[in-house]
């Protein structure tokens, strides 16, 4: 802001200028000299004010330049702000339109559900007598009776036999008695699903809260399913481990049983061989004693020839050799018998 000098200073400056033009009196009083001193003082003050005014003008021009530059720099932001305001207004109108559309969708959905609930299909009953009818292809059937319904076809019994025709071939009077259920249409345009696909930024607070609650519930259900799956997996792994341990235990038990059976068979065979050797040794001892007894009986008191003696002792010798061979075979088998 530019500060103008007081009015009395302007008047004083004019008086000073006029005084400088007038001739100075020869005899100036002391009062005049005092005024001249004041005039000089005020002139210095005015000059200082003028310097300050020039400095303020320079500052003002500089501030104007900076303001213009700032305005130029702010222009994109101003334009962006205007565009944002326009976009917000457009979205607000879009939200209002979507709200109206949602209301209409819900109304139509409720009306459709009411139609579905009120619809009552009519069917042609089997064994119904249609009388004499003429099909749309011109064929006449006398005493036609509905024998069987086959989807969109009807099997008719008539005086000439049987005929299978489509419902469209029946006379209009008969077709009016038949109103089938509408065929279901595969579509994903379920109102709730359509409304749930609305962008997040266009949803109301209640819709966002409902979405969050639904997502939380879904996450909780998914977590419960994961926990159930983990529990089932642990249960299955435990059952498999127990089955493996049981199978291993059964295998070890079977191996132990087989080893025990082999050991028992080994001991049984070893005992049999030992007992057999003992019995053979007893038989050998008896046979040798019998041979010696025979020898003494033939050599005591009666002089028997060597050939007669050998001939008489030959059976004993052969029997003893056979017993000794059996003993050797049993002993060999006992030596090579491997303990399991």
RAPEJO-V254584 format. One record per pair of residues at least 24 apart in sequence whose ideal C-beta (glycine too) atoms are under 7 Angstrom apart, sorted by the first residue. I is the first residue (numbers start at 1). J is the second residue. D is the distance in Angstrom with one decimal. If there is no record, write none. Layout:
I_J_D ; I_J_D
This chain:
2_53_6.1 ; 2_56_5.7 ; 2_57_7.0 ; 5_46_6.2 ; 5_49_5.3 ; 9_42_6.2 ; 9_46_5.9 ; 12_39_6.8 ; 12_42_5.4 ; 13_46_6.3 ; 16_43_6.6 ; 94_202_6.9 ; 95_202_5.6 ; 98_198_6.8 ; 98_202_6.1 ; 102_195_5.9 ; 105_191_5.2 ; 105_194_6.9 ; 105_195_6.9 ; 106_191_6.5 ; 109_191_4.2 ; 121_179_5.5 ; 121_180_5.8 ; 121_181_4.5 ; 122_177_6.6 ; 122_178_6.3 ; 122_179_4.2 ; 123_178_6.5 ; 124_149_6.4 ; 124_154_6.7 ; 124_177_6.1 ; 124_178_4.9 ; 130_174_6.1 ; 133_171_5.5 ; 133_174_6.5 ; 134_171_6.5 ; 135_165_6.1 ; 135_169_4.9 ; 135_170_6.8 ; 136_169_5.2 ; 137_169_6.0 ; 259_340_6.0 ; 262_340_4.0 ; 263_340_5.3 ; 266_337_6.6 ; 266_339_5.7 ; 266_340_5.8 ; 269_337_6.4 ; 270_334_6.3 ; 270_337_5.9 ; 273_330_5.0 ; 273_333_5.9 ; 273_334_4.4 ; 274_334_6.9 ; 276_330_5.2 ; 277_327_5.8 ; 277_330_4.9 ; 277_331_6.2 ; 280_323_5.4 ; 280_326_5.3 ; 280_327_4.7 ; 280_330_6.8 ; 281_327_6.5 ; 283_323_5.4 ; 284_320_6.3 ; 284_323_4.5 ; 284_324_6.5 ; 284_327_6.8 ; 287_316_6.1 ; 287_319_5.3 ; 287_320_5.1 ; 287_323_6.3 ; 288_320_6.2 ; 290_316_6.2 ; 291_316_3.7 ; 291_320_6.7
